[in-house]
Amino acid sequence: LDLYQAQTPQAFRRDLLIRAHREAIEAGTAATDDADLVERIGGQVRIVEGSAKNFKITTQADFELALALMEKLA
């Protein structure tokens, strides 16, 4: 079983992303994210290695962890 953990941000050429969203709107298509839309128009999505240090800060605990990491790296 192959599992991947996905992180944001996702990055695409602006023109490709606009086209993907425009075509989805015209077709009335719903998508889970930008990568889904780009794949639907034939665009190539690649997986690149990320880092556990690139985490989303949504709670006070996340913020405190980020501060601790920054202090350790300084």
All heavy atoms as TSV, in Angstrom:
chain	resi	resn	atom	element	x	y	z
A	1	LEU	N	N	0.850	-1.182	0.000
A	1	LEU	CA	C	0.000	0.000	0.000
A	1	LEU	C	C	0.895	1.245	0.000
A	1	LEU	O	O	1.729	1.412	0.881
A	1	LEU	CB	C	-0.892	-0.026	1.241
A	1	LEU	CG	C	-1.876	1.104	1.415
A	1	LEU	CD1	C	-2.906	1.119	0.291
A	1	LEU	CD2	C	-2.595	0.941	2.737
A	2	ASP	N	N	0.734	2.083	-0.994
A	2	ASP	CA	C	1.513	3.323	-1.086
A	2	ASP	C	C	0.683	4.481	-0.532
A	2	ASP	O	O	-0.401	4.762	-1.038
A	2	ASP	CB	C	1.886	3.633	-2.535
A	2	ASP	CG	C	2.893	2.644	-3.092
A	2	ASP	OD1	O	3.736	2.177	-2.315
A	2	ASP	OD2	O	2.815	2.339	-4.290
A	3	LEU	N	N	1.198	5.134	0.480
A	3	LEU	CA	C	0.530	6.289	1.070
A	3	LEU	C	C	1.439	7.501	0.979
A	3	LEU	O	O	2.650	7.392	1.118
A	3	LEU	CB	C	0.192	6.028	2.543
A	3	LEU	CG	C	-0.773	4.899	2.842
A	3	LEU	CD1	C	-0.900	4.708	4.354
A	3	LEU	CD2	C	-2.125	5.162	2.225
A	4	TYR	N	N	0.845	8.653	0.754
A	4	TYR	CA	C	1.585	9.899	0.706
A	4	TYR	C	C	0.905	10.903	1.609
A	4	TYR	O	O	-0.318	10.949	1.685
A	4	TYR	CB	C	1.618	10.486	-0.719
A	4	TYR	CG	C	2.375	9.631	-1.694
A	4	TYR	CD1	C	1.720	8.656	-2.445
A	4	TYR	CD2	C	3.742	9.790	-1.856
A	4	TYR	CE1	C	2.422	7.868	-3.339
A	4	TYR	CE2	C	4.441	9.004	-2.744
A	4	TYR	CZ	C	3.771	8.050	-3.483
A	4	TYR	OH	O	4.469	7.280	-4.367
A	5	GLN	N	N	1.689	11.700	2.287
A	5	GLN	CA	C	1.162	12.817	3.055
A	5	GLN	C	C	1.341	14.054	2.193
A	5	GLN	O	O	2.455	14.344	1.738
A	5	GLN	CB	C	1.917	12.978	4.369
A	5	GLN	CG	C	1.419	14.145	5.183
A	5	GLN	CD	C	2.206	14.300	6.478
A	5	GLN	OE1	O	3.225	13.676	6.687
A	5	GLN	NE2	N	1.723	15.148	7.346
A	6	ALA	N	N	0.266	14.761	1.928
A	6	ALA	CA	C	0.333	15.941	1.075
A	6	ALA	C	C	0.394	17.197	1.924
A	6	ALA	O	O	-0.274	17.307	2.942
A	6	ALA	CB	C	-0.870	15.991	0.144
A	7	GLN	N	N	1.228	18.124	1.503
A	7	GLN	CA	C	1.337	19.422	2.159
A	7	GLN	C	C	0.950	20.493	1.162
A	7	GLN	O	O	1.054	20.317	-0.038
A	7	GLN	CB	C	2.770	19.686	2.600
A	7	GLN	CG	C	3.276	18.774	3.682
A	7	GLN	CD	C	4.728	19.094	4.015
A	7	GLN	OE1	O	5.557	19.190	3.124
A	7	GLN	NE2	N	5.018	19.263	5.281
A	8	THR	N	N	0.519	21.608	1.669
A	8	THR	CA	C	0.378	22.774	0.832
A	8	THR	C	C	1.582	23.652	1.144
A	8	THR	O	O	2.183	23.487	2.193
A	8	THR	CB	C	-0.926	23.536	1.146
A	8	THR	OG1	O	-1.031	23.705	2.543
A	8	THR	CG2	C	-2.131	22.790	0.635
A	9	PRO	N	N	2.001	24.521	0.319
A	9	PRO	CA	C	1.291	24.999	-0.844
A	9	PRO	C	C	1.494	24.126	-2.084
A	9	PRO	O	O	2.444	23.365	-2.174
A	9	PRO	CB	C	1.914	26.367	-1.085
A	9	PRO	CG	C	3.312	26.220	-0.605
A	9	PRO	CD	C	3.246	25.250	0.554
A	10	GLN	N	N	0.549	24.270	-2.973
A	10	GLN	CA	C	0.696	23.674	-4.297
A	10	GLN	C	C	1.104	24.823	-5.216
A	10	GLN	O	O	0.674	25.946	-5.028
A	10	GLN	CB	C	-0.632	23.083	-4.761
A	10	GLN	CG	C	-1.115	21.968	-3.861
A	10	GLN	CD	C	-2.493	21.476	-4.242
A	10	GLN	OE1	O	-3.036	21.801	-5.291
A	10	GLN	NE2	N	-3.085	20.678	-3.384
A	11	ALA	N	N	1.928	24.539	-6.194
A	11	ALA	CA	C	2.414	25.601	-7.073
A	11	ALA	C	C	2.180	25.220	-8.533
A	11	ALA	O	O	2.487	24.098	-8.934
A	11	ALA	CB	C	3.896	25.849	-6.835
A	12	PHE	N	N	1.615	26.152	-9.284
A	12	PHE	CA	C	1.358	25.950	-10.709
A	12	PHE	C	C	1.603	27.261	-11.440
A	12	PHE	O	O	1.535	28.337	-10.846
A	12	PHE	CB	C	-0.106	25.530	-10.943
A	12	PHE	CG	C	-0.476	24.243	-10.271
A	12	PHE	CD1	C	-1.120	24.232	-9.051
A	12	PHE	CD2	C	-0.167	23.031	-10.861
A	12	PHE	CE1	C	-1.440	23.041	-8.418
A	12	PHE	CE2	C	-0.475	21.837	-10.250
A	12	PHE	CZ	C	-1.119	21.846	-9.029
A	13	ARG	N	N	1.880	27.159	-12.726
A	13	ARG	CA	C	1.956	28.374	-13.545
A	13	ARG	C	C	0.598	29.078	-13.464
A	13	ARG	O	O	-0.453	28.440	-13.472
A	13	ARG	CB	C	2.269	28.032	-15.002
A	13	ARG	CG	C	3.680	27.586	-15.255
A	13	ARG	CD	C	3.991	27.457	-16.767
A	13	ARG	NE	N	2.840	27.386	-17.634
A	13	ARG	CZ	C	2.310	26.238	-18.108
A	13	ARG	NH1	N	2.825	25.082	-17.812
A	13	ARG	NH2	N	1.262	26.278	-18.910
A	14	ARG	N	N	0.622	30.381	-13.375
A	14	ARG	CA	C	-0.610	31.163	-13.215
A	14	ARG	C	C	-1.596	30.899	-14.345
A	14	ARG	O	O	-2.784	30.686	-14.105
A	14	ARG	CB	C	-0.263	32.652	-13.145
A	14	ARG	CG	C	-1.453	33.544	-12.886
A	14	ARG	CD	C	-0.995	35.003	-12.718
A	14	ARG	NE	N	-2.065	35.852	-12.301
A	14	ARG	CZ	C	-2.873	36.493	-13.140
A	14	ARG	NH1	N	-2.717	36.381	-14.438
A	14	ARG	NH2	N	-3.836	37.265	-12.673
A	15	ASP	N	N	-1.118	30.915	-15.589
A	15	ASP	CA	C	-2.028	30.724	-16.729
A	15	ASP	C	C	-2.694	29.344	-16.681
A	15	ASP	O	O	-3.883	29.211	-16.982
A	15	ASP	CB	C	-1.303	30.944	-18.063
A	15	ASP	CG	C	-0.126	29.995	-18.272
A	15	ASP	OD1	O	0.561	29.624	-17.292
A	15	ASP	OD2	O	0.121	29.613	-19.433
A	16	LEU	N	N	-1.960	28.328	-16.285
A	16	LEU	CA	C	-2.513	26.982	-16.191
A	16	LEU	C	C	-3.573	26.908	-15.090
A	16	LEU	O	O	-4.651	26.329	-15.279
A	16	LEU	CB	C	-1.398	25.978	-15.907
A	16	LEU	CG	C	-1.814	24.520	-15.784
A	16	LEU	CD1	C	-2.354	23.989	-17.105
A	16	LEU	CD2	C	-0.626	23.685	-15.314
A	17	LEU	N	N	-3.298	27.522	-13.968
A	17	LEU	CA	C	-4.234	27.492	-12.858
A	17	LEU	C	C	-5.522	28.256	-13.180
A	17	LEU	O	O	-6.626	27.784	-12.886
A	17	LEU	CB	C	-3.569	28.081	-11.608
A	17	LEU	CG	C	-4.305	27.899	-10.300
A	17	LEU	CD1	C	-4.602	26.435	-10.018
A	17	LEU	CD2	C	-3.494	28.498	-9.160
A	18	ILE	N	N	-5.384	29.398	-13.811
A	18	ILE	CA	C	-6.571	30.168	-14.216
A	18	ILE	C	C	-7.404	29.355	-15.202
A	18	ILE	O	O	-8.633	29.279	-15.083
A	18	ILE	CB	C	-6.168	31.533	-14.808
A	18	ILE	CG1	C	-5.649	32.436	-13.683
A	18	ILE	CG2	C	-7.341	32.187	-15.530
A	18	ILE	CD1	C	-5.039	33.732	-14.167
A	19	ARG	N	N	-6.753	28.740	-16.169
A	19	ARG	CA	C	-7.471	27.903	-17.146
A	19	ARG	C	C	-8.196	26.759	-16.454
A	19	ARG	O	O	-9.359	26.466	-16.751
A	19	ARG	CB	C	-6.500	27.359	-18.186
A	19	ARG	CG	C	-7.164	26.466	-19.206
A	19	ARG	CD	C	-6.175	25.968	-20.251
A	19	ARG	NE	N	-6.639	24.685	-20.724
A	19	ARG	CZ	C	-5.876	23.663	-21.051
A	19	ARG	NH1	N	-4.560	23.779	-20.984
A	19	ARG	NH2	N	-6.384	22.543	-21.468
A	20	ALA	N	N	-7.522	26.103	-15.522
A	20	ALA	CA	C	-8.126	24.963	-14.821
A	20	ALA	C	C	-9.371	25.397	-14.048
A	20	ALA	O	O	-10.410	24.724	-14.091
A	20	ALA	CB	C	-7.104	24.332	-13.889
A	21	HIS	N	N	-9.271	26.529	-13.368
A	21	HIS	CA	C	-10.434	27.018	-12.618
A	21	HIS	C	C	-11.544	27.472	-13.554
A	21	HIS	O	O	-12.728	27.194	-13.305
A	21	HIS	CB	C	-10.014	28.167	-11.689
A	21	HIS	CG	C	-9.451	27.698	-10.391
A	21	HIS	ND1	N	-10.216	27.498	-9.272
A	21	HIS	CD2	C	-8.180	27.361	-10.041
A	21	HIS	CE1	C	-9.451	27.064	-8.283
A	21	HIS	NE2	N	-8.208	26.975	-8.733
A	22	ARG	N	N	-11.190	28.155	-14.623
A	22	ARG	CA	C	-12.196	28.638	-15.579
A	22	ARG	C	C	-12.965	27.469	-16.189
A	22	ARG	O	O	-14.196	27.486	-16.262
A	22	ARG	CB	C	-11.515	29.469	-16.663
A	22	ARG	CG	C	-12.502	30.160	-17.593
A	22	ARG	CD	C	-11.817	31.138	-18.517
A	22	ARG	NE	N	-11.360	32.284	-17.735
A	22	ARG	CZ	C	-10.178	32.880	-17.884
A	22	ARG	NH1	N	-9.328	32.452	-18.776
A	22	ARG	NH2	N	-9.847	33.904	-17.147
A	23	GLU	N	N	-12.239	26.439	-16.613
A	23	GLU	CA	C	-12.896	25.283	-17.218
A	23	GLU	C	C	-13.765	24.531	-16.213
A	23	GLU	O	O	-14.831	24.029	-16.558
A	23	GLU	CB	C	-11.868	24.356	-17.863
A	23	GLU	CG	C	-11.251	24.979	-19.108
A	23	GLU	CD	C	-10.379	24.031	-19.899
A	23	GLU	OE1	O	-10.544	22.798	-19.775
A	23	GLU	OE2	O	-9.531	24.528	-20.671
A	24	ALA	N	N	-13.342	24.482	-14.969
A	24	ALA	CA	C	-14.141	23.822	-13.932
A	24	ALA	C	C	-15.443	24.582	-13.697
A	24	ALA	O	O	-16.512	23.979	-13.566
A	24	ALA	CB	C	-13.343	23.710	-12.643
A	25	ILE	N	N	-15.352	25.898	-13.655
A	25	ILE	CA	C	-16.552	26.714	-13.468
A	25	ILE	C	C	-17.511	26.520	-14.632
A	25	ILE	O	O	-18.713	26.310	-14.441
A	25	ILE	CB	C	-16.177	28.201	-13.306
A	25	ILE	CG1	C	-15.466	28.419	-11.963
A	25	ILE	CG2	C	-17.408	29.097	-13.414
A	25	ILE	CD1	C	-14.796	29.768	-11.819
A	26	GLU	N	N	-16.987	26.574	-15.851
A	26	GLU	CA	C	-17.829	26.400	-17.042
A	26	GLU	C	C	-18.498	25.027	-17.079
A	26	GLU	O	O	-19.622	24.895	-17.540
A	26	GLU	CB	C	-16.996	26.628	-18.308
A	26	GLU	CG	C	-16.569	28.068	-18.495
A	26	GLU	CD	C	-15.562	28.263	-19.618
A	26	GLU	OE1	O	-15.149	27.268	-20.256
A	26	GLU	OE2	O	-15.169	29.423	-19.837
A	27	ALA	N	N	-17.803	24.000	-16.597
A	27	ALA	CA	C	-18.339	22.640	-16.605
A	27	ALA	C	C	-19.158	22.330	-15.353
A	27	ALA	O	O	-19.769	21.268	-15.256
A	27	ALA	CB	C	-17.196	21.633	-16.738
A	28	GLY	N	N	-19.152	23.247	-14.387
A	28	GLY	CA	C	-19.852	22.991	-13.131
A	28	GLY	C	C	-19.189	21.882	-12.328
A	28	GLY	O	O	-19.846	21.130	-11.624
A	29	THR	N	N	-17.871	21.795	-12.437
A	29	THR	CA	C	-17.097	20.738	-11.793
A	29	THR	C	C	-16.630	21.167	-10.410
A	29	THR	O	O	-16.117	22.265	-10.243
A	29	THR	CB	C	-15.859	20.400	-12.649
A	29	THR	OG1	O	-16.292	19.994	-13.935
A	29	THR	CG2	C	-15.034	19.299	-12.027
A	30	ALA	N	N	-16.792	20.283	-9.448
A	30	ALA	CA	C	-16.244	20.514	-8.108
A	30	ALA	C	C	-14.923	19.770	-8.012
A	30	ALA	O	O	-14.725	18.747	-8.668
A	30	ALA	CB	C	-17.212	20.013	-7.054
A	31	ALA	N	N	-14.025	20.276	-7.189
A	31	ALA	CA	C	-12.710	19.640	-7.039
A	31	ALA	C	C	-12.264	19.725	-5.592
A	31	ALA	O	O	-12.746	20.560	-4.832
A	31	ALA	CB	C	-11.698	20.317	-7.951
A	32	THR	N	N	-11.331	18.865	-5.239
A	32	THR	CA	C	-10.812	18.870	-3.870
A	32	THR	C	C	-9.738	19.925	-3.674
A	32	THR	O	O	-9.571	20.425	-2.565
A	32	THR	CB	C	-10.224	17.490	-3.513
A	32	THR	OG1	O	-9.197	17.162	-4.457
A	32	THR	CG2	C	-11.298	16.420	-3.545
A	33	ASP	N	N	-8.993	20.259	-4.733
A	33	ASP	CA	C	-7.929	21.252	-4.622
A	33	ASP	C	C	-7.460	21.636	-6.016
A	33	ASP	O	O	-7.977	21.134	-7.023
A	33	ASP	CB	C	-6.766	20.743	-3.769
A	33	ASP	CG	C	-6.116	19.472	-4.292
A	33	ASP	OD1	O	-6.395	19.061	-5.456
A	33	ASP	OD2	O	-5.332	18.871	-3.572
A	34	ASP	N	N	-6.483	22.531	-6.084
A	34	ASP	CA	C	-5.967	22.993	-7.376
A	34	ASP	C	C	-5.351	21.856	-8.180
A	34	ASP	O	O	-5.488	21.807	-9.407
A	34	ASP	CB	C	-4.938	24.103	-7.182
A	34	ASP	CG	C	-5.555	25.401	-6.693
A	34	ASP	OD1	O	-6.756	25.627	-6.926
A	34	ASP	OD2	O	-4.820	26.202	-6.080
A	35	ALA	N	N	-4.655	20.938	-7.520
A	35	ALA	CA	C	-4.030	19.823	-8.236
A	35	ALA	C	C	-5.084	18.987	-8.964
A	35	ALA	O	O	-4.860	18.552	-10.094
A	35	ALA	CB	C	-3.229	18.948	-7.279
A	36	ASP	N	N	-6.209	18.783	-8.331
A	36	ASP	CA	C	-7.306	18.034	-8.955
A	36	ASP	C	C	-7.763	18.736	-10.232
A	36	ASP	O	O	-7.932	18.113	-11.284
A	36	ASP	CB	C	-8.457	17.906	-7.959
A	36	ASP	CG	C	-9.588	17.011	-8.432
A	36	ASP	OD1	O	-9.406	16.249	-9.405
A	36	ASP	OD2	O	-10.663	17.053	-7.801
A	37	LEU	N	N	-7.928	20.048	-10.171
A	37	LEU	CA	C	-8.372	20.800	-11.347
A	37	LEU	C	C	-7.336	20.752	-12.470
A	37	LEU	O	O	-7.686	20.594	-13.641
A	37	LEU	CB	C	-8.649	22.257	-10.966
A	37	LEU	CG	C	-9.824	22.493	-10.025
A	37	LEU	CD1	C	-9.933	23.975	-9.688
A	37	LEU	CD2	C	-11.124	21.993	-10.632
A	38	VAL	N	N	-6.073	20.894	-12.122
A	38	VAL	CA	C	-5.011	20.876	-13.136
A	38	VAL	C	C	-4.938	19.504	-13.803
A	38	VAL	O	O	-4.810	19.402	-15.030
A	38	VAL	CB	C	-3.655	21.288	-12.518
A	38	VAL	CG1	C	-2.504	21.008	-13.464
A	38	VAL	CG2	C	-3.688	22.769	-12.138
A	39	GLU	N	N	-5.060	18.443	-13.022
A	39	GLU	CA	C	-5.052	17.092	-13.606
A	39	GLU	C	C	-6.230	16.895	-14.559
A	39	GLU	O	O	-6.102	16.246	-15.589
A	39	GLU	CB	C	-5.097	16.034	-12.508
A	39	GLU	CG	C	-3.775	15.849	-11.807
A	39	GLU	CD	C	-3.813	14.750	-10.767
A	39	GLU	OE1	O	-4.849	14.577	-10.084
A	39	GLU	OE2	O	-2.794	14.037	-10.653
A	40	ARG	N	N	-7.384	17.457	-14.235
A	40	ARG	CA	C	-8.583	17.289	-15.063
A	40	ARG	C	C	-8.423	17.899	-16.458
A	40	ARG	O	O	-9.095	17.478	-17.391
A	40	ARG	CB	C	-9.803	17.898	-14.372
A	40	ARG	CG	C	-10.264	17.094	-13.186
A	40	ARG	CD	C	-11.355	17.845	-12.430
A	40	ARG	NE	N	-11.677	17.187	-11.189
A	40	ARG	CZ	C	-12.842	16.603	-10.941
A	40	ARG	NH1	N	-13.789	16.591	-11.854
A	40	ARG	NH2	N	-13.059	16.034	-9.781
A	41	ILE	N	N	-7.544	18.898	-16.591
A	41	ILE	CA	C	-7.328	19.486	-17.922
A	41	ILE	C	C	-6.060	18.937	-18.579
A	41	ILE	O	O	-5.587	19.462	-19.569
A	41	ILE	CB	C	-7.304	21.031	-17.879
A	41	ILE	CG1	C	-6.122	21.556	-17.057
A	41	ILE	CG2	C	-8.625	21.589	-17.365
A	41	ILE	CD1	C	-5.851	23.040	-17.229
A	42	GLY	N	N	-5.532	17.862	-18.002
A	42	GLY	CA	C	-4.370	17.215	-18.605
A	42	GLY	C	C	-3.031	17.705	-18.112
A	42	GLY	O	O	-1.991	17.304	-18.637
A	43	GLY	N	N	-3.034	18.563	-17.112
A	43	GLY	CA	C	-1.777	19.054	-16.565
A	43	GLY	C	C	-1.080	17.984	-15.742
A	43	GLY	O	O	-1.713	17.056	-15.230
A	44	GLN	N	N	0.226	18.110	-15.609
A	44	GLN	CA	C	1.022	17.147	-14.861
A	44	GLN	C	C	1.237	17.648	-13.440
A	44	GLN	O	O	1.633	18.792	-13.218
A	44	GLN	CB	C	2.373	16.941	-15.537
A	44	GLN	CG	C	3.227	15.903	-14.850
A	44	GLN	CD	C	4.565	15.715	-15.533
A	44	GLN	OE1	O	4.964	16.495	-16.390
A	44	GLN	NE2	N	5.275	14.679	-15.147
A	45	VAL	N	N	0.950	16.778	-12.483
A	45	VAL	CA	C	1.176	17.095	-11.077
A	45	VAL	C	C	2.282	16.184	-10.581
A	45	VAL	O	O	2.248	14.978	-10.795
A	45	VAL	CB	C	-0.114	16.884	-10.249
A	45	VAL	CG1	C	0.145	17.077	-8.773
A	45	VAL	CG2	C	-1.210	17.830	-10.737
A	46	ARG	N	N	3.286	16.766	-9.958
A	46	ARG	CA	C	4.416	15.986	-9.447
A	46	ARG	C	C	4.447	16.043	-7.937
A	46	ARG	O	O	4.045	17.031	-7.334
A	46	ARG	CB	C	5.729	16.550	-9.984
A	46	ARG	CG	C	5.903	16.303	-11.451
A	46	ARG	CD	C	7.263	16.792	-11.903
A	46	ARG	NE	N	7.023	17.610	-13.088
A	46	ARG	CZ	C	7.680	18.689	-13.396
A	46	ARG	NH1	N	8.647	19.116	-12.633
A	46	ARG	NH2	N	7.405	19.359	-14.478
A	47	ILE	N	N	4.971	15.008	-7.356
A	47	ILE	CA	C	5.165	14.962	-5.919
A	47	ILE	C	C	6.623	15.309	-5.638
A	47	ILE	O	O	7.523	14.756	-6.259
A	47	ILE	CB	C	4.842	13.555	-5.365
A	47	ILE	CG1	C	3.375	13.222	-5.627
A	47	ILE	CG2	C	5.178	13.471	-3.891
A	47	ILE	CD1	C	3.026	11.781	-5.306
A	48	VAL	N	N	6.829	16.246	-4.739
A	48	VAL	CA	C	8.187	16.612	-4.332
A	48	VAL	C	C	8.315	16.414	-2.827
A	48	VAL	O	O	7.330	16.483	-2.092
A	48	VAL	CB	C	8.540	18.070	-4.717
A	48	VAL	CG1	C	8.539	18.241	-6.215
A	48	VAL	CG2	C	7.599	19.049	-4.056
A	49	GLU	N	N	9.521	16.136	-2.391
A	49	GLU	CA	C	9.744	15.900	-0.975
A	49	GLU	C	C	9.528	17.173	-0.173
A	49	GLU	O	O	9.954	18.254	-0.559
A	49	GLU	CB	C	11.169	15.390	-0.745
A	49	GLU	CG	C	11.410	14.920	0.655
A	49	GLU	CD	C	12.771	14.264	0.830
A	49	GLU	OE1	O	13.394	13.906	-0.173
A	49	GLU	OE2	O	13.182	14.120	1.989
A	50	GLY	N	N	8.829	17.036	0.918
A	50	GLY	CA	C	8.562	18.170	1.797
A	50	GLY	C	C	9.350	18.051	3.083
A	50	GLY	O	O	10.337	17.331	3.167
A	51	SER	N	N	8.889	18.754	4.084
A	51	SER	CA	C	9.555	18.750	5.381
A	51	SER	C	C	8.507	18.798	6.482
A	51	SER	O	O	7.521	19.541	6.380
A	51	SER	CB	C	10.477	19.958	5.505
A	51	SER	OG	O	10.912	20.103	6.847
A	52	ALA	N	N	8.729	18.047	7.540
A	52	ALA	CA	C	7.830	18.088	8.692
A	52	ALA	C	C	7.852	19.466	9.354
A	52	ALA	O	O	6.927	19.829	10.075
A	52	ALA	CB	C	8.228	17.015	9.695
A	53	LYS	N	N	8.901	20.251	9.084
A	53	LYS	CA	C	8.982	21.601	9.643
A	53	LYS	C	C	8.036	22.577	8.932
A	53	LYS	O	O	7.801	23.674	9.410
A	53	LYS	CB	C	10.417	22.122	9.568
A	53	LYS	CG	C	11.368	21.353	10.459
A	53	LYS	CD	C	12.769	21.857	10.291
A	53	LYS	CE	C	13.744	21.007	11.084
A	53	LYS	NZ	N	15.128	21.322	10.794
A	54	ASN	N	N	7.522	22.167	7.784
A	54	ASN	CA	C	6.570	22.993	7.031
A	54	ASN	C	C	5.166	22.561	7.435
A	54	ASN	O	O	4.510	21.799	6.753
A	54	ASN	CB	C	6.787	22.821	5.532
A	54	ASN	CG	C	5.844	23.675	4.726
A	54	ASN	OD1	O	5.310	24.658	5.216
A	54	ASN	ND2	N	5.620	23.283	3.483
A	55	PHE	N	N	4.710	23.057	8.576
A	55	PHE	CA	C	3.397	22.649	9.056
A	55	PHE	C	C	2.472	23.853	9.134
A	55	PHE	O	O	2.908	25.003	9.213
A	55	PHE	CB	C	3.509	21.936	10.411
A	55	PHE	CG	C	4.089	22.781	11.510
A	55	PHE	CD1	C	3.264	23.506	12.351
A	55	PHE	CD2	C	5.453	22.841	11.709
A	55	PHE	CE1	C	3.793	24.278	13.364
A	55	PHE	CE2	C	5.998	23.601	12.726
A	55	PHE	CZ	C	5.169	24.333	13.550
A	56	LYS	N	N	1.183	23.559	9.116
A	56	LYS	CA	C	0.168	24.601	9.133
A	56	LYS	C	C	-0.041	25.066	10.574
A	56	LYS	O	O	-0.174	24.260	11.484
A	56	LYS	CB	C	-1.133	24.043	8.561
A	56	LYS	CG	C	-2.215	25.061	8.374
A	56	LYS	CD	C	-3.385	24.417	7.662
A	56	LYS	CE	C	-4.493	25.414	7.433
A	56	LYS	NZ	N	-5.619	24.801	6.731
A	57	ILE	N	N	-0.083	26.357	10.751
A	57	ILE	CA	C	-0.315	26.917	12.074
A	57	ILE	C	C	-1.780	27.334	12.160
A	57	ILE	O	O	-2.189	28.314	11.544
A	57	ILE	CB	C	0.622	28.112	12.346
A	57	ILE	CG1	C	2.080	27.659	12.255
A	57	ILE	CG2	C	0.307	28.750	13.690
A	57	ILE	CD1	C	3.090	28.770	12.353
A	58	THR	N	N	-2.550	26.550	12.924
A	58	THR	CA	C	-3.981	26.835	13.062
A	58	THR	C	C	-4.427	26.952	14.511
A	58	THR	O	O	-5.515	27.438	14.774
A	58	THR	CB	C	-4.830	25.747	12.381
A	58	THR	OG1	O	-4.486	24.478	12.929
A	58	THR	CG2	C	-4.609	25.725	10.886
A	59	THR	N	N	-3.615	26.493	15.431
A	59	THR	CA	C	-3.985	26.549	16.846
A	59	THR	C	C	-2.882	27.247	17.633
A	59	THR	O	O	-1.759	27.425	17.139
A	59	THR	CB	C	-4.169	25.126	17.426
A	59	THR	OG1	O	-2.901	24.454	17.415
A	59	THR	CG2	C	-5.186	24.321	16.618
A	60	GLN	N	N	-3.193	27.583	18.858
A	60	GLN	CA	C	-2.188	28.204	19.727
A	60	GLN	C	C	-1.006	27.258	19.927
A	60	GLN	O	O	0.146	27.687	19.937
A	60	GLN	CB	C	-2.815	28.575	21.080
A	60	GLN	CG	C	-1.865	29.285	22.018
A	60	GLN	CD	C	-1.409	30.646	21.507
A	60	GLN	OE1	O	-2.163	31.356	20.848
A	60	GLN	NE2	N	-0.173	31.007	21.789
A	61	ALA	N	N	-1.294	25.950	20.056
A	61	ALA	CA	C	-0.219	24.965	20.239
A	61	ALA	C	C	0.691	24.927	19.004
A	61	ALA	O	O	1.915	24.817	19.140
A	61	ALA	CB	C	-0.808	23.586	20.514
A	62	ASP	N	N	0.109	25.029	17.810
A	62	ASP	CA	C	0.908	25.067	16.582
A	62	ASP	C	C	1.828	26.292	16.591
A	62	ASP	O	O	2.997	26.218	16.223
A	62	ASP	CB	C	0.017	25.149	15.338
A	62	ASP	CG	C	-0.867	23.942	15.135
A	62	ASP	OD1	O	-0.536	22.848	15.634
A	62	ASP	OD2	O	-1.902	24.100	14.453
A	63	PHE	N	N	1.264	27.432	17.000
A	63	PHE	CA	C	2.028	28.681	17.039
A	63	PHE	C	C	3.196	28.566	18.018
A	63	PHE	O	O	4.315	28.980	17.719
A	63	PHE	CB	C	1.102	29.843	17.414
A	63	PHE	CG	C	1.790	31.175	17.431
A	63	PHE	CD1	C	2.239	31.754	16.244
A	63	PHE	CD2	C	1.990	31.854	18.618
A	63	PHE	CE1	C	2.882	32.976	16.255
A	63	PHE	CE2	C	2.635	33.076	18.636
A	63	PHE	CZ	C	3.075	33.638	17.452
A	64	GLU	N	N	2.924	27.984	19.175
A	64	GLU	CA	C	3.979	27.824	20.174
A	64	GLU	C	C	5.078	26.882	19.675
A	64	GLU	O	O	6.261	27.120	19.915
A	64	GLU	CB	C	3.371	27.326	21.485
A	64	GLU	CG	C	2.523	28.390	22.152
A	64	GLU	CD	C	1.657	27.877	23.289
A	64	GLU	OE1	O	1.809	26.704	23.688
A	64	GLU	OE2	O	0.819	28.669	23.774
A	65	LEU	N	N	4.700	25.833	18.959
A	65	LEU	CA	C	5.692	24.925	18.379
A	65	LEU	C	C	6.546	25.666	17.341
A	65	LEU	O	O	7.764	25.512	17.304
A	65	LEU	CB	C	5.001	23.718	17.747
A	65	LEU	CG	C	5.906	22.707	17.058
A	65	LEU	CD1	C	6.938	22.135	18.028
A	65	LEU	CD2	C	5.076	21.590	16.449
A	66	ALA	N	N	5.903	26.488	16.519
A	66	ALA	CA	C	6.640	27.262	15.517
A	66	ALA	C	C	7.635	28.211	16.187
A	66	ALA	O	O	8.777	28.333	15.739
A	66	ALA	CB	C	5.669	28.039	14.626
A	67	LEU	N	N	7.214	28.871	17.248
A	67	LEU	CA	C	8.111	29.766	17.976
A	67	LEU	C	C	9.296	29.006	18.551
A	67	LEU	O	O	10.453	29.467	18.460
A	67	LEU	CB	C	7.364	30.486	19.103
A	67	LEU	CG	C	6.390	31.565	18.675
A	67	LEU	CD1	C	5.643	32.111	19.902
A	67	LEU	CD2	C	7.083	32.689	17.932
A	68	ALA	N	N	9.031	27.829	19.113
A	68	ALA	CA	C	10.110	27.023	19.688
A	68	ALA	C	C	11.099	26.605	18.598
A	68	ALA	O	O	12.321	26.646	18.808
A	68	ALA	CB	C	9.539	25.800	20.391
A	69	LEU	N	N	10.600	26.216	17.436
A	69	LEU	CA	C	11.485	25.833	16.333
A	69	LEU	C	C	12.319	27.011	15.867
A	69	LEU	O	O	13.512	26.884	15.587
A	69	LEU	CB	C	10.673	25.263	15.172
A	69	LEU	CG	C	10.137	23.863	15.348
A	69	LEU	CD1	C	9.167	23.506	14.217
A	69	LEU	CD2	C	11.272	22.854	15.396
A	70	MET	N	N	11.690	28.183	15.773
A	70	MET	CA	C	12.413	29.372	15.334
A	70	MET	C	C	13.516	29.733	16.322
A	70	MET	O	O	14.621	30.091	15.925
A	70	MET	CB	C	11.449	30.548	15.160
A	70	MET	CG	C	10.565	30.398	13.940
A	70	MET	SD	S	9.256	31.639	13.822
A	70	MET	CE	C	10.085	33.140	14.137
A	71	GLU	N	N	13.219	29.637	17.611
A	71	GLU	CA	C	14.229	29.952	18.637
A	71	GLU	C	C	15.395	28.958	18.571
A	71	GLU	O	O	16.552	29.340	18.718
A	71	GLU	CB	C	13.597	29.919	20.024
A	71	GLU	CG	C	12.680	31.105	20.278
A	71	GLU	CD	C	11.934	30.997	21.603
A	71	GLU	OE1	O	12.274	30.117	22.430
A	71	GLU	OE2	O	11.015	31.807	21.807
A	72	LYS	N	N	15.078	27.690	18.309
A	72	LYS	CA	C	16.121	26.670	18.222
A	72	LYS	C	C	17.017	26.912	17.008
A	72	LYS	O	O	18.234	26.663	17.059
A	72	LYS	CB	C	15.480	25.288	18.136
A	72	LYS	CG	C	16.478	24.153	18.170
A	72	LYS	CD	C	15.790	22.818	18.186
A	72	LYS	CE	C	16.833	21.712	18.253
A	72	LYS	NZ	N	16.229	20.385	18.305
A	73	LEU	N	N	16.454	27.391	15.916
A	73	LEU	CA	C	17.222	27.599	14.687
A	73	LEU	C	C	17.986	28.918	14.700
A	73	LEU	O	O	18.896	29.101	13.907
A	73	LEU	CB	C	16.288	27.544	13.477
A	73	LEU	CG	C	15.608	26.194	13.229
A	73	LEU	CD1	C	14.591	26.311	12.098
A	73	LEU	CD2	C	16.640	25.125	12.906
A	74	ALA	N	N	17.604	29.827	15.562
A	74	ALA	CA	C	18.238	31.157	15.596
A	74	ALA	C	C	19.609	31.115	16.229
A	74	ALA	O	O	20.036	30.267	16.895
A	74	ALA	CB	C	17.353	32.136	16.341
